[in-house]
């Protein structure tokens, strides 16, 4: 239940009959305003902005059993996603301090500096699938998504891009002085997004998207010795699959080429090993662990060595 401080009430006094006087209190719509002061000030280079780390790891997602029972995911896919997602963040993580307008969720979907990006695309798909719920979670709370030149773009109270970025990073709250303090602050626009990403139906949508990303990357093809193979034919272990997914959600265009380099390096080292993984038999696990070790530590991206170490546990 929301607690509303009575410092902005509109008091209408009837001097002739006090019983007819009125007090109009601002009402908290279900847009996250009950979260209150939860956003800490953090820094990225010279930029300051709000951050909420969240407290819902993807392993705590309440509908895994339903997802698996309906065959939308397997137990193995669940383990892979739960293994990889801590490198990204909690289901309800949200921040607005780096080069993007904001970043949200376990896959760190972003609204970029022009208002476009992966998060608007996801919200637009949600809008198409569940328009009434979209209206309740987003539109009624000031957030809208519109398709412009075939790409989804998000607005908050009709502003987007640089203006929205500046609004979210409210310099009065998030600056070099507050950065040194432990104080936390309110943020109406971010609280509304937080409320939305915590909704069960939108979580369903996002977890399903995560599973689809895993399936998508495993179906990508790489060419070895003029033959094309699906990544899944080389990478069968849960560690290996978590490692390719880890790069795919950050540098999707580089996975195939980086993995190919590692497999090629392995084949050059062991010239008696055939390039077709179907011929590896019982040695597949041993071979894979060697080229995945190389790939995990040599992938392109930010902090990839550190991320791979976390994946290995």
C-alpha positions as a Python dict, from the first residue, in 0.01 Angstrom:
ca = {
    (1, 'X'): (0, 0, 0),
    (2, 'X'): (134, 343, -94),
    (3, 'X'): (202, 604, 173),
    (4, 'X'): (141, 957, 48),
    (5, 'X'): (298, 1251, 234),
    (6, 'X'): (44, 1530, 274),
    (7, 'X'): (260, 1816, 159),
    (8, 'X'): (103, 1866, -185),
    (9, 'X'): (-262, 1847, -99),
    (10, 'X'): (-503, 2102, -244),
    (11, 'X'): (-714, 2244, 40),
    (12, 'X'): (-1034, 2421, -50),
    (13, 'X'): (-1179, 2602, 254),
    (14, 'X'): (-1545, 2701, 269),
    (15, 'X'): (-1546, 2985, 523),
    (16, 'X'): (-1925, 2980, 564),
    (17, 'X'): (-1949, 2608, 629),
    (18, 'X'): (-1630, 2424, 721),
    (19, 'X'): (-1809, 2092, 672),
    (20, 'X'): (-1811, 2168, 301),
    (21, 'X'): (-1437, 2227, 287),
    (22, 'X'): (-1238, 1985, 73),
    (23, 'X'): (-894, 1827, 71),
    (24, 'X'): (-777, 1684, -260),
    (25, 'X'): (-489, 1440, -209),
    (26, 'X'): (-275, 1325, -502),
    (27, 'X'): (-345, 956, -567),
    (28, 'X'): (-68, 706, -628),
    (29, 'X'): (-155, 511, -941),
    (30, 'X'): (-10, 161, -966),
    (31, 'X'): (305, 286, -1136),
    (32, 'X'): (568, 203, -878),
    (33, 'X'): (543, 522, -673),
    (34, 'X'): (508, 303, -364),
    (35, 'X'): (870, 193, -409),
    (36, 'X'): (987, 528, -274),
    (37, 'X'): (1357, 609, -243),
    (38, 'X'): (1537, 304, -383),
    (39, 'X'): (1765, 446, -655),
    (40, 'X'): (2129, 496, -563),
    (41, 'X'): (2358, 743, -736),
    (42, 'X'): (2631, 572, -934),
    (43, 'X'): (2894, 683, -1183),
    (44, 'X'): (3020, 583, -1526),
    (45, 'X'): (3322, 791, -1621),
    (46, 'X'): (3205, 1149, -1572),
    (47, 'X'): (2836, 1057, -1590),
    (48, 'X'): (2617, 1019, -1284),
    (49, 'X'): (2279, 852, -1269),
    (50, 'X'): (2037, 622, -1087),
    (51, 'X'): (2084, 251, -1033),
    (52, 'X'): (1873, -20, -871),
    (53, 'X'): (2038, -363, -865),
    (54, 'X'): (1718, -552, -794),
    (55, 'X'): (1663, -860, -580),
    (56, 'X'): (1512, -1110, -824),
    (57, 'X'): (1767, -1343, -989),
    (58, 'X'): (1627, -1529, -1287),
    (59, 'X'): (1655, -1851, -1086),
    (60, 'X'): (1375, -1714, -865),
    (61, 'X'): (1139, -1673, -1161),
    (62, 'X'): (817, -1832, -1026),
    (63, 'X'): (691, -1992, -1347),
    (64, 'X'): (983, -2211, -1452),
    (65, 'X'): (782, -2527, -1385),
    (66, 'X'): (496, -2406, -1607),
    (67, 'X'): (738, -2304, -1881),
    (68, 'X'): (903, -2646, -1880),
    (69, 'X'): (573, -2835, -1855),
    (70, 'X'): (440, -2646, -2158),
    (71, 'X'): (764, -2741, -2342),
    (72, 'X'): (859, -2378, -2401),
    (73, 'X'): (1186, -2453, -2222),
    (74, 'X'): (1382, -2754, -2102),
    (75, 'X'): (1553, -2820, -1769),
    (76, 'X'): (1887, -2784, -1946),
    (77, 'X'): (1791, -2447, -2096),
    (78, 'X'): (1684, -2330, -1752),
    (79, 'X'): (2022, -2429, -1605),
    (80, 'X'): (2211, -2256, -1887),
    (81, 'X'): (2015, -1933, -1856),
    (82, 'X'): (2043, -1933, -1476),
    (83, 'X'): (2416, -1994, -1505),
    (84, 'X'): (2472, -1709, -1747),
    (85, 'X'): (2228, -1440, -1627),
    (86, 'X'): (2423, -1331, -1314),
    (87, 'X'): (2675, -1181, -1557),
    (88, 'X'): (2400, -945, -1670),
    (89, 'X'): (2190, -876, -1360),
    (90, 'X'): (1864, -949, -1184),
    (91, 'X'): (1525, -966, -1352),
    (92, 'X'): (1434, -637, -1185),
    (93, 'X'): (1764, -452, -1226),
    (94, 'X'): (1743, -106, -1381),
    (95, 'X'): (1988, 179, -1431),
    (96, 'X'): (2036, 501, -1627),
    (97, 'X'): (2393, 623, -1601),
    (98, 'X'): (2599, 508, -1900),
    (99, 'X'): (2582, 580, -2274),
    (100, 'X'): (2225, 449, -2303),
    (101, 'X'): (1902, 615, -2189),
    (102, 'X'): (1831, 320, -1959),
    (103, 'X'): (1908, -48, -1917),
    (104, 'X'): (1665, -297, -1766),
    (105, 'X'): (1632, -661, -1670),
    (106, 'X'): (1835, -981, -1667),
    (107, 'X'): (1934, -942, -2032),
    (108, 'X'): (2020, -575, -1986),
    (109, 'X'): (1790, -461, -2266),
    (110, 'X'): (1849, -95, -2347),
    (111, 'X'): (1679, 217, -2473),
    (112, 'X'): (1957, 382, -2669),
    (113, 'X'): (2043, 751, -2681),
    (114, 'X'): (1793, 806, -2963),
    (115, 'X'): (1507, 626, -2791),
    (116, 'X'): (1533, 306, -2995),
    (117, 'X'): (1691, -26, -2895),
    (118, 'X'): (1621, -377, -2768),
    (119, 'X'): (1394, -273, -2481),
    (120, 'X'): (1152, -74, -2703),
    (121, 'X'): (1143, -367, -2947),
    (122, 'X'): (1053, -604, -2663),
    (123, 'X'): (787, -368, -2526),
    (124, 'X'): (639, -327, -2873),
    (125, 'X'): (609, -705, -2912),
    (126, 'X'): (442, -715, -2572),
    (127, 'X'): (205, -438, -2683),
    (128, 'X'): (106, -639, -2990),
    (129, 'X'): (48, -955, -2787),
    (130, 'X'): (-120, -802, -2480),
    (131, 'X'): (-240, -450, -2569),
    (132, 'X'): (-456, -399, -2260),
    (133, 'X'): (-181, -504, -2023),
    (134, 'X'): (68, -286, -2212),
    (135, 'X'): (-166, 8, -2160),
    (136, 'X'): (-194, -66, -1789),
    (137, 'X'): (177, -121, -1726),
    (138, 'X'): (329, 135, -1959),
    (139, 'X'): (95, 383, -2123),
    (140, 'X'): (-104, 464, -1809),
    (141, 'X'): (225, 533, -1634),
    (142, 'X'): (361, 776, -1890),
    (143, 'X'): (561, 535, -2107),
    (144, 'X'): (466, 477, -2471),
    (145, 'X'): (619, 287, -2759),
    (146, 'X'): (576, 383, -3124),
    (147, 'X'): (705, 228, -3445),
    (148, 'X'): (903, 480, -3647),
    (149, 'X'): (1072, 378, -3974),
    (150, 'X'): (1013, 11, -3886),
    (151, 'X'): (1185, 45, -3546),
    (152, 'X'): (1028, 71, -3201),
    (153, 'X'): (1095, 390, -3006),
    (154, 'X'): (1004, 468, -2645),
    (155, 'X'): (887, 792, -2488),
    (156, 'X'): (812, 904, -2136),
    (157, 'X'): (558, 1186, -2122),
    (158, 'X'): (630, 1254, -2491),
    (159, 'X'): (1006, 1297, -2451),
    (160, 'X'): (1278, 1062, -2571),
    (161, 'X'): (1645, 1054, -2668),
    (162, 'X'): (1881, 1307, -2511),
    (163, 'X'): (1602, 1494, -2333),
    (164, 'X'): (1479, 1175, -2169),
    (165, 'X'): (1834, 1076, -2077),
    (166, 'X'): (1881, 1411, -1903),
    (167, 'X'): (1548, 1377, -1722),
    (168, 'X'): (1633, 1033, -1584),
    (169, 'X'): (1975, 1155, -1467),
    (170, 'X'): (1825, 1444, -1273),
    (171, 'X'): (2141, 1640, -1187),
    (172, 'X'): (1990, 1763, -860),
    (173, 'X'): (1978, 1405, -732),
    (174, 'X'): (2263, 1235, -916),
    (175, 'X'): (2591, 1426, -908),
    (176, 'X'): (2946, 1421, -770),
    (177, 'X'): (2823, 1520, -423),
    (178, 'X'): (2542, 1265, -387),
    (179, 'X'): (2767, 997, -536),
    (180, 'X'): (2976, 1008, -219),
    (181, 'X'): (2670, 957, 0),
    (182, 'X'): (2459, 652, 75),
    (183, 'X'): (2131, 835, 18),
    (184, 'X'): (1877, 694, -223),
    (185, 'X'): (1618, 876, -430),
    (186, 'X'): (1283, 842, -601),
    (187, 'X'): (1243, 829, -978),
    (188, 'X'): (889, 823, -1114),
    (189, 'X'): (980, 716, -1469),
    (190, 'X'): (1218, 441, -1356),
    (191, 'X'): (981, 323, -1083),
    (192, 'X'): (714, 279, -1350),
    (193, 'X'): (951, 65, -1560),
    (194, 'X'): (1046, -133, -1250),
    (195, 'X'): (681, -200, -1174),
    (196, 'X'): (631, -320, -1531),
    (197, 'X'): (932, -552, -1548),
    (198, 'X'): (828, -711, -1218),
    (199, 'X'): (482, -798, -1348),
    (200, 'X'): (441, -1176, -1389),
    (201, 'X'): (319, -1155, -1750),
    (202, 'X'): (600, -928, -1860),
    (203, 'X'): (849, -1152, -1679),
    (204, 'X'): (707, -1447, -1874),
    (205, 'X'): (764, -1252, -2191),
    (206, 'X'): (1123, -1166, -2102),
    (207, 'X'): (1224, -1513, -1982),
    (208, 'X'): (1080, -1662, -2301),
    (209, 'X'): (1284, -1406, -2496),
    (210, 'X'): (1597, -1519, -2308),
    (211, 'X'): (1529, -1882, -2403),
    (212, 'X'): (1475, -1781, -2765),
    (213, 'X'): (1810, -1600, -2764),
    (214, 'X'): (1978, -1923, -2652),
    (215, 'X'): (1807, -2125, -2925),
    (216, 'X'): (1890, -1858, -3180),
    (217, 'X'): (2263, -1850, -3110),
    (218, 'X'): (2289, -2231, -3109),
    (219, 'X'): (2129, -2238, -3454),
    (220, 'X'): (2382, -1993, -3597),
    (221, 'X'): (2621, -2151, -3845),
    (222, 'X'): (2997, -2135, -3876),
    (223, 'X'): (3207, -2251, -4170),
    (224, 'X'): (3499, -2486, -4103),
    (225, 'X'): (3695, -2633, -4395),
    (226, 'X'): (3428, -2513, -4639),
    (227, 'X'): (3153, -2696, -4452),
    (228, 'X'): (2878, -2526, -4252),
    (229, 'X'): (2788, -2647, -3905),
    (230, 'X'): (2544, -2524, -3645),
    (231, 'X'): (2710, -2392, -3332),
    (232, 'X'): (2510, -2653, -3139),
    (233, 'X'): (2698, -2932, -3318),
    (234, 'X'): (3028, -2809, -3173),
    (235, 'X'): (2904, -2670, -2841),
    (236, 'X'): (2711, -2930, -2642),
    (237, 'X'): (2807, -2869, -2279),
    (238, 'X'): (2613, -2637, -2050),
    (239, 'X'): (2926, -2432, -1981),
    (240, 'X'): (2993, -2397, -2354),
    (241, 'X'): (2637, -2295, -2431),
    (242, 'X'): (2628, -2049, -2143),
    (243, 'X'): (2952, -1899, -2277),
    (244, 'X'): (2823, -1842, -2631),
    (245, 'X'): (2497, -1701, -2491),
    (246, 'X'): (2701, -1470, -2267),
    (247, 'X'): (2866, -1313, -2570),
    (248, 'X'): (2551, -1323, -2783),
    (249, 'X'): (2351, -1094, -2555),
    (250, 'X'): (2636, -840, -2565),
    (251, 'X'): (2809, -879, -2901),
    (252, 'X'): (2571, -1087, -3115),
    (253, 'X'): (2751, -1018, -3441),
    (254, 'X'): (3084, -1149, -3313),
    (255, 'X'): (2994, -1491, -3172),
    (256, 'X'): (3032, -1695, -3491),
    (257, 'X'): (3365, -1541, -3595),
    (258, 'X'): (3516, -1556, -3245),
    (259, 'X'): (3408, -1916, -3191),
    (260, 'X'): (3540, -2011, -3534),
    (261, 'X'): (3882, -1867, -3445),
    (262, 'X'): (3897, -2080, -3130),
    (263, 'X'): (3787, -2398, -3308),
    (264, 'X'): (4036, -2332, -3589),
    (265, 'X'): (4316, -2280, -3335),
    (266, 'X'): (4222, -2612, -3172),
    (267, 'X'): (4222, -2798, -3505),
    (268, 'X'): (4560, -2651, -3599),
    (269, 'X'): (4700, -2773, -3268),
    (270, 'X'): (4559, -3124, -3312),
    (271, 'X'): (4595, -3198, -3681),
    (272, 'X'): (4473, -3557, -3645),
    (273, 'X'): (4130, -3437, -3525),
    (274, 'X'): (3876, -3408, -3805),
    (275, 'X'): (3687, -3081, -3842),
    (276, 'X'): (3346, -3253, -3849),
    (277, 'X'): (3230, -3270, -3484),
    (278, 'X'): (3008, -3568, -3568),
    (279, 'X'): (3327, -3777, -3587),
    (280, 'X'): (3451, -3686, -3239),
    (281, 'X'): (3249, -3948, -3053),
    (282, 'X'): (3341, -3994, -2687),
    (283, 'X'): (3622, -3738, -2722),
    (284, 'X'): (3378, -3455, -2792),
    (285, 'X'): (3362, -3335, -2430),
    (286, 'X'): (3742, -3321, -2400),
    (287, 'X'): (3784, -3140, -2732),
    (288, 'X'): (3507, -2894, -2655),
    (289, 'X'): (3646, -2801, -2315),
    (290, 'X'): (3976, -2705, -2477),
    (291, 'X'): (3839, -2475, -2746),
    (292, 'X'): (3576, -2331, -2510),
    (293, 'X'): (3855, -2239, -2268),
    (294, 'X'): (4026, -2050, -2551),
    (295, 'X'): (3701, -1894, -2673),
    (296, 'X'): (3585, -1790, -2325),
    (297, 'X'): (3907, -1599, -2262),
    (298, 'X'): (3949, -1451, -2610),
    (299, 'X'): (3595, -1341, -2704),
    (300, 'X'): (3549, -978, -2796),
    (301, 'X'): (3351, -773, -2547),
    (302, 'X'): (3374, -601, -2210),
    (303, 'X'): (3523, -797, -1917),
    (304, 'X'): (3495, -1126, -2104),
    (305, 'X'): (3774, -1299, -1908),
    (306, 'X'): (3610, -1205, -1578),
    (307, 'X'): (3269, -1309, -1709),
    (308, 'X'): (3402, -1648, -1822),
    (309, 'X'): (3556, -1707, -1480),
    (310, 'X'): (3214, -1648, -1321),
    (311, 'X'): (3052, -1889, -1566),
    (312, 'X'): (3296, -2161, -1464),
    (313, 'X'): (3218, -2096, -1098),
}
